[in-house]
């Protein structure tokens, strides 16, 4: 089964680190991804840029609306994700517990499934 670990972080927390601290944290995440790859658990992984240049798109009644970031009302932003191949939810949660991002963010564990389930 595929599970996604979604990294939910405070939009302001990246700005609290020095460049060296940010690079060290990113390297920890790369090392974590590499360990998952070696276990044949990793399907995909990406880090996402901050919300500064993001856009939100909605279409209602045939009219589209685009809202450019940053999004002041956001309490959390998606900082990245890991897509995993796990035998169970318990295995995915165990992996999430080892994720370095769990130290400064929330790691949400979601099974992939059709949107109607």
MOPAC internal coordinates of N, CA, C and O (Angstrom, degrees):
PM7 1SCF
backbone

  N    0.0000 0     0.00 0     0.00 0    0    0    0
  C    1.4417 1     0.00 0     0.00 0    1    0    0
  C    1.5189 1   109.27 1     0.00 0    2    1    0
  O    1.2310 1   121.19 1   -32.25 1    3    2    1
  N    1.3008 1   115.32 1   147.75 1    3    2    1
  C    1.4584 1   120.01 1   178.19 1    5    3    2
  C    1.5243 1   109.69 1   -95.80 1    6    5    3
  O    1.2310 1   121.44 1   -45.44 1    7    6    5
  N    1.3170 1   114.86 1   134.56 1    7    6    5
  C    1.4581 1   123.02 1   176.47 1    9    7    6
  C    1.5223 1   108.22 1  -128.24 1   10    9    7
  O    1.2310 1   121.35 1   -36.68 1   11   10    9
  N    1.3157 1   115.03 1   143.32 1   11   10    9
  C    1.4538 1   119.33 1   176.73 1   13   11   10
  C    1.5203 1   108.74 1  -111.52 1   14   13   11
  O    1.2310 1   121.19 1   -48.69 1   15   14   13
  N    1.3185 1   115.33 1   131.31 1   15   14   13
  C    1.4532 1   121.25 1   169.83 1   17   15   14
  C    1.5219 1   105.68 1   -96.93 1   18   17   15
  O    1.2310 1   120.56 1   -65.11 1   19   18   17
  N    1.3151 1   116.53 1   114.89 1   19   18   17
  C    1.4626 1   122.44 1  -178.73 1   21   19   18
  C    1.5288 1   107.36 1  -102.88 1   22   21   19
  O    1.2310 1   120.58 1   -56.57 1   23   22   21
  N    1.3176 1   116.50 1   123.43 1   23   22   21
  C    1.4584 1   121.52 1  -179.11 1   25   23   22
  C    1.5339 1   108.32 1   -89.03 1   26   25   23
  O    1.2310 1   120.33 1   -67.11 1   27   26   25
  N    1.3235 1   116.97 1   112.89 1   27   26   25
  C    1.4652 1   123.08 1  -179.75 1   29   27   26
  C    1.5220 1   107.76 1  -106.69 1   30   29   27
  O    1.2310 1   120.81 1   -63.19 1   31   30   29
  N    1.3327 1   116.06 1   116.81 1   31   30   29
  C    1.4541 1   118.73 1  -175.56 1   33   31   30
  C    1.5222 1   111.80 1  -128.71 1   34   33   31
  O    1.2310 1   121.17 1   -21.28 1   35   34   33
  N    1.3079 1   115.37 1   158.72 1   35   34   33
  C    1.4558 1   122.85 1   174.64 1   37   35   34
  C    1.5289 1   107.28 1   -63.83 1   38   37   35
  O    1.2310 1   119.26 1   -52.45 1   39   38   37
  N    1.3327 1   119.02 1   127.55 1   39   38   37
  C    1.4652 1   120.45 1  -177.57 1   41   39   38
  C    1.5318 1   113.47 1   -58.67 1   42   41   39
  O    1.2310 1   120.05 1   155.87 1   43   42   41
  N    1.3203 1   117.51 1   -24.13 1   43   42   41
  C    1.4684 1   120.31 1  -176.53 1   45   43   42
  C    1.5211 1   113.39 1   -91.63 1   46   45   43
  O    1.2310 1   119.44 1   166.65 1   47   46   45
  N    1.3365 1   118.67 1   -13.35 1   47   46   45
  C    1.4586 1   119.19 1  -170.85 1   49   47   46
  C    1.5220 1   114.02 1   -66.91 1   50   49   47
  O    1.2310 1   119.01 1   150.05 1   51   50   49
  N    1.3050 1   119.50 1   -29.95 1   51   50   49
  C    1.4751 1   120.31 1   179.33 1   53   51   50
  C    1.5254 1   111.06 1   -62.64 1   54   53   51
  O    1.2310 1   120.70 1   146.27 1   55   54   53
  N    1.3280 1   116.27 1   -33.73 1   55   54   53
  C    1.4492 1   120.80 1  -179.57 1   57   55   54
  C    1.5170 1   113.91 1   -72.88 1   58   57   55
  O    1.2310 1   120.04 1   172.23 1   59   58   57
  N    1.3259 1   117.53 1    -7.77 1   59   58   57
  C    1.4623 1   120.54 1   179.51 1   61   59   58
  C    1.5210 1   112.33 1   -87.19 1   62   61   59
  O    1.2310 1   120.01 1   171.67 1   63   62   61
  N    1.3400 1   117.58 1    -8.33 1   63   62   61
  C    1.4630 1   121.65 1  -178.35 1   65   63   62
  C    1.5203 1   111.44 1   -99.86 1   66   65   63
  O    1.2310 1   121.23 1   -29.96 1   67   66   65
  N    1.3174 1   115.25 1   150.04 1   67   66   65
  C    1.4606 1   119.46 1   169.58 1   69   67   66
  C    1.5204 1   107.74 1   -75.20 1   70   69   67
  O    1.2310 1   120.44 1   -12.44 1   71   70   69
  N    1.3131 1   116.77 1   167.56 1   71   70   69
  C    1.4686 1   120.61 1   177.63 1   73   71   70
  C    1.5313 1   109.90 1   -57.73 1   74   73   71
  O    1.2310 1   120.43 1   135.43 1   75   74   73
  N    1.3385 1   116.77 1   -44.57 1   75   74   73
  C    1.4724 1   120.49 1  -179.34 1   77   75   74
  C    1.5272 1   111.05 1   -62.98 1   78   77   75
  O    1.2310 1   120.14 1   138.76 1   79   78   77
  N    1.3209 1   117.34 1   -41.24 1   79   78   77
  C    1.4624 1   120.28 1   178.43 1   81   79   78
  C    1.5248 1   110.61 1   -64.79 1   82   81   79
  O    1.2310 1   120.30 1   138.27 1   83   82   81
  N    1.3310 1   117.03 1   -41.73 1   83   82   81
  C    1.4580 1   121.20 1   177.93 1   85   83   82
  C    1.5236 1   111.75 1   -62.19 1   86   85   83
  O    1.2310 1   120.58 1   137.21 1   87   86   85
  N    1.3227 1   116.50 1   -42.79 1   87   86   85
  C    1.4712 1   120.22 1   178.30 1   89   87   86
  C    1.5192 1   111.45 1   -65.21 1   90   89   87
  O    1.2310 1   120.14 1   142.70 1   91   90   89
  N    1.3355 1   117.33 1   -37.30 1   91   90   89
  C    1.4669 1   120.69 1   178.67 1   93   91   90
  C    1.5306 1   110.87 1   -66.43 1   94   93   91
  O    1.2310 1   120.38 1   138.35 1   95   94   93
  N    1.3217 1   116.87 1   -41.65 1   95   94   93
  C    1.4696 1   121.41 1   177.98 1   97   95   94
  C    1.5289 1   109.87 1   -64.30 1   98   97   95
  O    1.2310 1   120.71 1   136.33 1   99   98   97
  N    1.3292 1   116.26 1   -43.67 1   99   98   97
  C    1.4639 1   120.31 1   179.85 1  101   99   98
  C    1.5270 1   110.46 1   -62.73 1  102  101   99
  O    1.2310 1   119.97 1   140.86 1  103  102  101
  N    1.3253 1   117.67 1   -39.14 1  103  102  101
  C    1.4644 1   120.68 1   178.43 1  105  103  102
  C    1.5255 1   110.75 1   -63.98 1  106  105  103
  O    1.2310 1   120.15 1   141.44 1  107  106  105
  N    1.3177 1   117.32 1   -38.56 1  107  106  105
  C    1.4712 1   119.98 1   176.36 1  109  107  106
  C    1.5253 1   110.44 1   -60.05 1  110  109  107
  O    1.2310 1   120.53 1   139.42 1  111  110  109
  N    1.3306 1   116.59 1   -40.58 1  111  110  109
  C    1.4588 1   120.47 1   179.27 1  113  111  110
  C    1.5287 1   110.74 1   -67.58 1  114  113  111
  O    1.2310 1   120.17 1   140.43 1  115  114  113
  N    1.3425 1   117.28 1   -39.57 1  115  114  113
  C    1.4615 1   120.86 1   176.66 1  117  115  114
  C    1.5270 1   110.82 1   -62.56 1  118  117  115
  O    1.2310 1   120.52 1   138.08 1  119  118  117
  N    1.3234 1   116.62 1   -41.92 1  119  118  117
  C    1.4670 1   120.78 1   178.53 1  121  119  118
  C    1.5254 1   111.12 1   -64.05 1  122  121  119
  O    1.2310 1   120.64 1   139.62 1  123  122  121
  N    1.3418 1   116.38 1   -40.38 1  123  122  121
  C    1.4610 1   121.04 1   177.42 1  125  123  122
  C    1.5247 1   110.10 1   -61.84 1  126  125  123
  O    1.2310 1   120.43 1   134.66 1  127  126  125
  N    1.3280 1   116.78 1   -45.34 1  127  126  125
  C    1.4683 1   121.27 1   178.37 1  129  127  126
  C    1.5203 1   110.55 1   -61.30 1  130  129  127
  O    1.2310 1   120.32 1   138.46 1  131  130  129
  N    1.3234 1   117.00 1   -41.54 1  131  130  129
  C    1.4619 1   120.74 1   179.79 1  133  131  130
  C    1.5245 1   110.88 1   -62.94 1  134  133  131
  O    1.2310 1   120.17 1   140.66 1  135  134  133
  N    1.3365 1   117.28 1   -39.34 1  135  134  133
  C    1.4641 1   119.64 1   178.50 1  137  135  134
  C    1.5285 1   110.99 1   -65.18 1  138  137  135
  O    1.2310 1   120.13 1   141.91 1  139  138  137
  N    1.3395 1   117.35 1   -38.09 1  139  138  137
  C    1.4655 1   120.66 1   177.00 1  141  139  138
  C    1.5214 1   111.30 1   -67.72 1  142  141  139
  O    1.2310 1   120.40 1   142.80 1  143  142  141
  N    1.3205 1   116.84 1   -37.20 1  143  142  141
  C    1.4651 1   121.85 1   177.97 1  145  143  142
  C    1.5346 1   109.91 1   -61.80 1  146  145  143
  O    1.2310 1   120.67 1   136.36 1  147  146  145
  N    1.3286 1   116.32 1   -43.64 1  147  146  145
  C    1.4731 1   121.58 1  -179.87 1  149  147  146
  C    1.5216 1   111.85 1   -65.27 1  150  149  147
  O    1.2310 1   120.01 1   154.96 1  151  150  149
  N    1.3303 1   117.59 1   -25.04 1  151  150  149
  C    1.4746 1   122.32 1   177.76 1  153  151  150
  C    1.5263 1   111.95 1   -90.10 1  154  153  151
  O    1.2310 1   120.34 1  -176.50 1  155  154  153
  N    1.3313 1   116.96 1     3.50 1  155  154  153
  C    1.4693 1   122.84 1  -176.24 1  157  155  154
  C    1.5279 1   112.25 1    58.00 1  158  157  155
  O    1.2310 1   120.62 1  -144.18 1  159  158  157
  N    1.3266 1   116.41 1    35.82 1  159  158  157
  C    1.4638 1   122.08 1   177.96 1  161  159  158
  C    1.5201 1   112.45 1  -103.14 1  162  161  159
  O    1.2310 1   120.30 1   156.72 1  163  162  161
  N    1.3204 1   117.02 1   -23.28 1  163  162  161
  C    1.4560 1   121.32 1  -172.50 1  165  163  162
  C    1.5253 1   111.93 1   -88.39 1  166  165  163
  O    1.2310 1   120.62 1   -57.10 1  167  166  165
  N    1.3350 1   116.41 1   122.90 1  167  166  165
  C    1.4598 1   122.22 1   175.88 1  169  167  166
  C    1.5243 1   111.14 1   -98.07 1  170  169  167
  O    1.2310 1   120.88 1   143.03 1  171  170  169
  N    1.3549 1   115.92 1   -36.97 1  171  170  169
  C    1.4639 1   121.25 1   179.40 1  173  171  170
  C    1.5191 1   108.28 1  -163.89 1  174  173  171
  O    1.2310 1   121.16 1   -25.28 1  175  174  173
  N    1.3228 1   115.38 1   154.72 1  175  174  173
  C    1.4620 1   121.00 1   177.26 1  177  175  174
  C    1.5195 1   108.63 1  -153.92 1  178  177  175
  O    1.2310 1   120.58 1   -39.23 1  179  178  177
  N    1.3203 1   116.50 1   140.77 1  179  178  177
  C    1.4658 1   121.16 1   175.26 1  181  179  178
  C    1.5142 1   109.50 1  -152.17 1  182  181  179
  O    1.2310 1   121.29 1   -35.48 1  183  182  181
  N    1.2952 1   115.13 1   144.52 1  183  182  181
  C    1.4508 1   122.67 1   168.68 1  185  183  182
  C    1.5199 1   106.13 1   -98.87 1  186  185  183
  O    1.2310 1   120.19 1   -37.28 1  187  186  185
  N    1.3174 1   117.24 1   142.72 1  187  186  185
  C    1.4621 1   120.78 1  -178.56 1  189  187  186
  C    1.5255 1   110.35 1  -109.58 1  190  189  187
  O    1.2310 1   121.01 1   -36.20 1  191  190  189
  N    1.3101 1   115.68 1   143.80 1  191  190  189
  C    1.4604 1   121.18 1   175.57 1  193  191  190
  C    1.5238 1   108.90 1   -65.49 1  194  193  191
  O    1.2310 1   120.69 1   -13.77 1  195  194  193
  N    1.3173 1   116.29 1   166.23 1  195  194  193
  C    1.4635 1   120.24 1   179.88 1  197  195  194
  C    1.5312 1   110.15 1   -66.00 1  198  197  195
  O    1.2310 1   121.32 1    -5.50 1  199  198  197
  N    1.3092 1   115.08 1   174.50 1  199  198  197
  C    1.4639 1   121.26 1  -177.96 1  201  199  198
  C    1.5293 1   113.50 1   -77.03 1  202  201  199
  O    1.2310 1   119.94 1   176.02 1  203  202  201
  N    1.3064 1   117.72 1    -3.98 1  203  202  201
  C    1.4673 1   121.40 1  -175.56 1  205  203  202
  C    1.5264 1   112.39 1   -52.83 1  206  205  203
  O    1.2310 1   120.30 1   139.87 1  207  206  205
  N    1.3423 1   117.03 1   -40.13 1  207  206  205
  C    1.4662 1   120.80 1  -177.10 1  209  207  206
  C    1.5250 1   112.30 1  -111.70 1  210  209  207
  O    1.2310 1   120.71 1  -164.60 1  211  210  209
  N    1.3226 1   116.26 1    15.40 1  211  210  209
  C    1.4661 1   120.41 1  -179.02 1  213  211  210
  C    1.5235 1   110.80 1   -78.68 1  214  213  211
  O    1.2310 1   121.00 1   -14.09 1  215  214  213
  N    1.3168 1   115.69 1   165.91 1  215  214  213
  C    1.4634 1   122.41 1   175.21 1  217  215  214
  C    1.5213 1   108.17 1  -139.16 1  218  217  215
  O    1.2310 1   121.21 1   -34.29 1  219  218  217
  N    1.3140 1   115.28 1   145.71 1  219  218  217
  C    1.4606 1   122.03 1   173.52 1  221  219  218
  C    1.5152 1   107.05 1  -114.27 1  222  221  219
  O    1.2310 1   120.84 1   -48.11 1  223  222  221
  N    1.3306 1   116.00 1   131.89 1  223  222  221
  C    1.4681 1   121.38 1  -176.83 1  225  223  222
  C    1.5249 1   108.61 1  -120.55 1  226  225  223
  O    1.2310 1   121.36 1   -47.07 1  227  226  225
  N    1.3207 1   115.00 1   132.93 1  227  226  225
  C    1.4681 1   122.10 1   174.87 1  229  227  226
  C    1.5101 1   108.50 1  -132.43 1  230  229  227
  O    1.2310 1   120.93 1   -34.30 1  231  230  229
  N    1.3305 1   115.83 1   145.70 1  231  230  229
  C    1.4618 1   121.07 1   172.00 1  233  231  230
  C    1.5238 1   106.60 1  -125.60 1  234  233  231
  O    1.2310 1   121.27 1   -61.81 1  235  234  233
  N    1.3256 1   115.17 1   118.19 1  235  234  233
  C    1.4655 1   121.52 1   179.76 1  237  235  234
  C    1.5180 1   107.74 1  -130.50 1  238  237  235
  O    1.2310 1   120.78 1   -54.02 1  239  238  237
  N    1.3192 1   116.12 1   125.98 1  239  238  237
  C    1.4575 1   120.22 1   179.57 1  241  239  238
  C    1.5213 1   112.30 1    58.45 1  242  241  239
  O    1.2310 1   120.57 1  -145.96 1  243  242  241
  N    1.3222 1   116.52 1    34.04 1  243  242  241
  C    1.4542 1   121.03 1   179.03 1  245  243  242
  C    1.5231 1   114.37 1    79.92 1  246  245  243
  O    1.2310 1   119.81 1   177.55 1  247  246  245
  N    1.3131 1   117.97 1    -2.45 1  247  246  245
  C    1.4652 1   121.92 1  -179.90 1  249  247  246
  C    1.5271 1   109.37 1  -105.36 1  250  249  247
  O    1.2310 1   121.21 1   -49.75 1  251  250  249
  N    1.3255 1   115.29 1   130.25 1  251  250  249
  C    1.4625 1   118.36 1   179.03 1  253  251  250
  C    1.5175 1   110.82 1   -96.69 1  254  253  251
  O    1.2310 1   121.91 1   -32.14 1  255  254  253
  N    1.3054 1   113.95 1   147.86 1  255  254  253
  C    1.4606 1   121.86 1   178.21 1  257  255  254
  C    1.5228 1   106.67 1  -130.44 1  258  257  255
  O    1.2310 1   120.48 1   -47.62 1  259  258  257
  N    1.3281 1   116.69 1   132.38 1  259  258  257
  C    1.4519 1   122.09 1   177.18 1  261  259  258
  C    1.5163 1   107.99 1  -119.41 1  262  261  259
  O    1.2310 1   121.00 1   -55.70 1  263  262  261
  N    1.3194 1   115.69 1   124.30 1  263  262  261
  C    1.4539 1   122.20 1   177.69 1  265  263  262
  C    1.5144 1   107.10 1  -112.44 1  266  265  263
  O    1.2310 1   120.44 1   -61.10 1  267  266  265
  N    1.3269 1   116.76 1   118.90 1  267  266  265
  C    1.4579 1   121.44 1   179.28 1  269  267  266
  C    1.5201 1   110.13 1   -85.12 1  270  269  267
  O    1.2310 1   121.04 1   -34.46 1  271  270  269
  N    1.3460 1   115.62 1   145.54 1  271  270  269
  C    1.4621 1   121.88 1   177.46 1  273  271  270
  C    1.5105 1   110.77 1   -76.80 1  274  273  271
  O    1.2310 1   119.58 1    -7.81 1  275  274  273
  N    1.3104 1   118.42 1   172.19 1  275  274  273
  C    1.4680 1   125.05 1     2.60 1  277  275  274
  C    1.5297 1   111.40 1   -75.00 1  278  277  275
  O    1.2310 1   121.20 1   -17.32 1  279  278  277
  N    1.3080 1   115.31 1   162.68 1  279  278  277
  C    1.4509 1   121.83 1  -175.80 1  281  279  278
  C    1.5180 1   109.08 1  -109.24 1  282  281  279
  O    1.2310 1   120.42 1   -82.91 1  283  282  281
  N    1.3231 1   116.81 1    97.09 1  283  282  281
  C    1.4620 1   122.64 1  -174.33 1  285  283  282
  C    1.5264 1   112.35 1   -58.73 1  286  285  283
  O    1.2310 1   120.34 1   148.83 1  287  286  285
  N    1.3157 1   116.96 1   -31.17 1  287  286  285
  C    1.4599 1   119.75 1  -177.21 1  289  287  286
  C    1.5307 1   112.90 1   -78.22 1  290  289  287
  O    1.2310 1   119.87 1   171.22 1  291  290  289
  N    1.3274 1   117.85 1    -8.78 1  291  290  289
  C    1.4610 1   121.11 1  -177.14 1  293  291  290
  C    1.5300 1   110.81 1   -72.10 1  294  293  291
  O    1.2310 1   120.84 1   -53.32 1  295  294  293
  N    1.3119 1   115.99 1   126.68 1  295  294  293
  C    1.4603 1   121.05 1   175.48 1  297  295  294
  C    1.5213 1   110.52 1   -90.29 1  298  297  295
  O    1.2310 1   120.65 1   155.81 1  299  298  297
  N    1.3288 1   116.37 1   -24.19 1  299  298  297
  C    1.4633 1   122.54 1   177.55 1  301  299  298
  C    1.5221 1   108.24 1  -141.00 1  302  301  299
  O    1.2310 1   121.39 1   -24.43 1  303  302  301
  N    1.3227 1   114.94 1   155.57 1  303  302  301
  C    1.4548 1   119.54 1   172.15 1  305  303  302
  C    1.5193 1   107.61 1  -130.26 1  306  305  303
  O    1.2310 1   120.82 1   -24.78 1  307  306  305
  N    1.3100 1   116.04 1   155.22 1  307  306  305
  C    1.4611 1   120.68 1   176.26 1  309  307  306
  C    1.5219 1   106.79 1   -82.11 1  310  309  307
  O    1.2310 1   121.23 1   -63.65 1  311  310  309
  N    1.3192 1   115.25 1   116.35 1  311  310  309
  C    1.4544 1   120.70 1  -177.36 1  313  311  310
  C    1.5124 1   113.77 1   -91.63 1  314  313  311
  O    1.2310 1   120.44 1   163.03 1  315  314  313
  N    1.3149 1   116.76 1   -16.97 1  315  314  313
  C    1.4576 1   120.89 1  -179.95 1  317  315  314
  C    1.5114 1   110.13 1   165.74 1  318  317  315
  O    1.2310 1   121.24 1     5.15 1  319  318  317
  N    1.3240 1   115.23 1  -174.85 1  319  318  317
  C    1.4631 1   119.21 1  -179.47 1  321  319  318
  C    1.5222 1   110.92 1  -156.77 1  322  321  319
  O    1.2310 1   121.58 1   -21.62 1  323  322  321
  N    1.3074 1   114.57 1   158.38 1  323  322  321
  C    1.4615 1   124.34 1   169.81 1  325  323  322
  C    1.5158 1   105.65 1  -124.43 1  326  325  323
  O    1.2310 1   119.63 1   -51.16 1  327  326  325
  N    1.3152 1   118.30 1   128.84 1  327  326  325
  C    1.4607 1   122.11 1   173.24 1  329  327  326
  C    1.5213 1   106.21 1  -104.06 1  330  329  327
  O    1.2310 1   121.00 1   -58.91 1  331  330  329
  N    1.3243 1   115.69 1   121.09 1  331  330  329
  C    1.4570 1   121.48 1  -171.65 1  333  331  330
  C    1.5234 1   112.54 1  -117.52 1  334  333  331
  O    1.2310 1   121.10 1   -24.38 1  335  334  333
  N    1.3082 1   115.50 1   155.62 1  335  334  333
  C    1.4554 1   123.33 1   170.94 1  337  335  334
  C    1.5174 1   106.32 1  -107.79 1  338  337  335
  O    1.2310 1   120.41 1   -74.33 1  339  338  337
  N    1.3395 1   116.82 1   105.67 1  339  338  337
  C    1.4647 1   122.11 1  -176.11 1  341  339  338
  C    1.5222 1   110.10 1  -125.97 1  342  341  339
  O    1.2310 1   121.14 1   -27.05 1  343  342  341
  N    1.3210 1   115.43 1   152.95 1  343  342  341
  C    1.4585 1   120.49 1   179.02 1  345  343  342
  C    1.5242 1   112.05 1   -77.11 1  346  345  343
  O    1.2310 1   120.65 1   156.54 1  347  346  345
  N    1.3533 1   116.35 1   -23.46 1  347  346  345
  C    1.4634 1   119.45 1  -175.72 1  349  347  346
  C    1.5250 1   110.71 1  -158.23 1  350  349  347
  O    1.2310 1   121.51 1   -12.78 1  351  350  349
  N    1.3313 1   114.71 1   167.22 1  351  350  349
  C    1.4614 1   120.97 1   174.44 1  353  351  350
  C    1.5206 1   109.79 1   -60.80 1  354  353  351
  O    1.2310 1   120.83 1   140.21 1  355  354  353
  N    1.3291 1   116.02 1   -39.79 1  355  354  353
  C    1.4582 1   120.64 1  -178.87 1  357  355  354
  C    1.5248 1   111.29 1   -60.27 1  358  357  355
  O    1.2310 1   120.33 1   139.71 1  359  358  357
  N    1.3244 1   116.97 1   -40.29 1  359  358  357
  C    1.4518 1   120.08 1   177.85 1  361  359  358
  C    1.5336 1   110.43 1   -65.51 1  362  361  359
  O    1.2310 1   120.30 1   137.72 1  363  362  361
  N    1.3190 1   117.02 1   -42.28 1  363  362  361
  C    1.4645 1   120.69 1   179.15 1  365  363  362
  C    1.5257 1   110.71 1   -63.62 1  366  365  363
  O    1.2310 1   119.88 1   139.40 1  367  366  365
  N    1.3245 1   117.84 1   -40.60 1  367  366  365
  C    1.4683 1   121.41 1   177.98 1  369  367  366
  C    1.5238 1   110.47 1   -65.23 1  370  369  367
  O    1.2310 1   120.32 1   139.72 1  371  370  369
  N    1.3121 1   116.99 1   -40.28 1  371  370  369
  C    1.4692 1   120.39 1   178.30 1  373  371  370
  C    1.5304 1   110.63 1   -61.68 1  374  373  371
  O    1.2310 1   120.36 1   140.31 1  375  374  373
  N    1.3130 1   116.92 1   -39.69 1  375  374  373
  C    1.4665 1   120.75 1   176.99 1  377  375  374
  C    1.5189 1   110.08 1   -66.68 1  378  377  375
  O    1.2310 1   120.15 1   137.73 1  379  378  377
  N    1.3350 1   117.31 1   -42.27 1  379  378  377
  C    1.4701 1   121.30 1   178.69 1  381  379  378
  C    1.5239 1   111.16 1   -59.31 1  382  381  379
  O    1.2310 1   120.30 1   143.64 1  383  382  381
  N    1.3051 1   117.03 1   -36.36 1  383  382  381
  C    1.4683 1   120.53 1   178.73 1  385  383  382
  C    1.5218 1   111.69 1   -63.26 1  386  385  383
  O    1.2310 1   120.14 1   151.31 1  387  386  385
  N    1.3157 1   117.34 1   -28.69 1  387  386  385
  C    1.4739 1   121.77 1   180.00 1  389  387  386
  C    1.5236 1   112.47 1   -87.35 1  390  389  387
  O    1.2310 1   120.09 1   169.66 1  391  390  389
  N    1.3210 1   117.43 1   -10.34 1  391  390  389
  C    1.4607 1   121.29 1  -177.58 1  393  391  390
  C    1.5265 1   110.14 1   -66.31 1  394  393  391
  O    1.2310 1   119.71 1   -54.18 1  395  394  393
  N    1.3331 1   118.15 1   125.82 1  395  394  393
  C    1.4665 1   119.96 1   179.14 1  397  395  394
  C    1.5257 1   113.54 1   -55.75 1  398  397  395
  O    1.2310 1   119.54 1   147.07 1  399  398  397
  N    1.3200 1   118.48 1   -32.93 1  399  398  397
  C    1.4638 1   121.46 1  -178.20 1  401  399  398
  C    1.5219 1   112.44 1   -62.70 1  402  401  399
  O    1.2310 1   119.73 1   158.27 1  403  402  401
  N    1.3210 1   118.11 1   -21.73 1  403  402  401
  C    1.4663 1   120.73 1   178.76 1  405  403  402
  C    1.5293 1   110.82 1   -62.79 1  406  405  403
  O    1.2310 1   119.94 1   163.80 1  407  406  405
  N    1.3335 1   117.71 1   -16.20 1  407  406  405
  C    1.4637 1   121.76 1   178.88 1  409  407  406
  C    1.5317 1   112.08 1   -77.10 1  410  409  407
  O    1.2310 1   119.37 1   154.22 1  411  410  409
  N    1.3310 1   118.80 1   -25.78 1  411  410  409
  C    1.4738 1   121.15 1  -177.45 1  413  411  410
  C    1.5228 1   113.12 1  -128.66 1  414  413  411
  O    1.2310 1   120.14 1   176.80 1  415  414  413
  N    1.3102 1   117.34 1    -3.20 1  415  414  413
  C    1.4668 1   121.63 1  -177.73 1  417  415  414
  C    1.5256 1   108.22 1  -142.51 1  418  417  415
  O    1.2310 1   120.96 1     2.05 1  419  418  417
  N    1.3135 1   115.76 1  -177.95 1  419  418  417
  C    1.4611 1   121.86 1   172.73 1  421  419  418
  C    1.5155 1   107.81 1  -103.70 1  422  421  419
  O    1.2310 1   120.50 1   -44.80 1  423  422  421
  N    1.3119 1   116.65 1   135.20 1  423  422  421
  C    1.4571 1   121.32 1   177.06 1  425  423  422
  C    1.5284 1   107.20 1  -107.83 1  426  425  423
  O    1.2310 1   121.17 1   -72.07 1  427  426  425
  N    1.3145 1   115.36 1   107.93 1  427  426  425
  C    1.4643 1   121.18 1   179.85 1  429  427  426
  C    1.5258 1   108.67 1   -88.73 1  430  429  427
  O    1.2310 1   120.54 1   -46.86 1  431  430  429
  N    1.3268 1   116.58 1   133.14 1  431  430  429
  C    1.4647 1   123.00 1  -179.67 1  433  431  430
  C    1.5133 1   108.35 1  -105.25 1  434  433  431
  O    1.2310 1   120.52 1   -60.01 1  435  434  433
  N    1.3215 1   116.61 1   119.99 1  435  434  433
  C    1.4698 1   121.40 1  -178.61 1  437  435  434
  C    1.5118 1   110.20 1  -131.13 1  438  437  435
  O    1.2310 1   120.50 1   -49.21 1  439  438  437
  N    1.3265 1   116.65 1   130.79 1  439  438  437
  C    1.4615 1   120.98 1   172.19 1  441  439  438
  C    1.5298 1   107.89 1   -78.45 1  442  441  439
  O    1.2310 1   120.44 1   -38.49 1  443  442  441
  N    1.3029 1   116.76 1   141.51 1  443  442  441
  C    1.4612 1   119.28 1   175.35 1  445  443  442
  C    1.5335 1   107.93 1   -78.03 1  446  445  443
  O    1.2310 1   121.12 1   -35.45 1  447  446  445
  N    1.3295 1   115.46 1   144.55 1  447  446  445
  C    1.4672 1   120.94 1  -178.46 1  449  447  446
  C    1.5352 1   107.42 1  -168.47 1  450  449  447
  O    1.2310 1   120.34 1   -21.26 1  451  450  449
  N    1.3238 1   116.96 1   158.74 1  451  450  449
  C    1.4627 1   119.30 1   174.03 1  453  451  450
  C    1.5199 1   110.67 1   -59.64 1  454  453  451
  O    1.2310 1   120.06 1   -31.48 1  455  454  453
  N    1.3352 1   117.49 1   148.52 1  455  454  453
  C    1.4657 1   121.29 1  -174.98 1  457  455  454
  C    1.5205 1   112.90 1   -67.27 1  458  457  455
  O    1.2310 1   119.02 1   166.34 1  459  458  457
  N    1.3197 1   119.47 1   -13.66 1  459  458  457
  C    1.4630 1   120.26 1  -179.17 1  461  459  458
  C    1.5310 1   112.26 1   -88.74 1  462  461  459
  O    1.2310 1   120.19 1   178.14 1  463  462  461
  N    1.3170 1   117.25 1    -1.86 1  463  462  461
  C    1.4756 1   119.60 1   178.26 1  465  463  462
  C    1.5105 1   111.30 1   -92.96 1  466  465  463
  O    1.2310 1   120.10 1   180.00 1  467  466  465

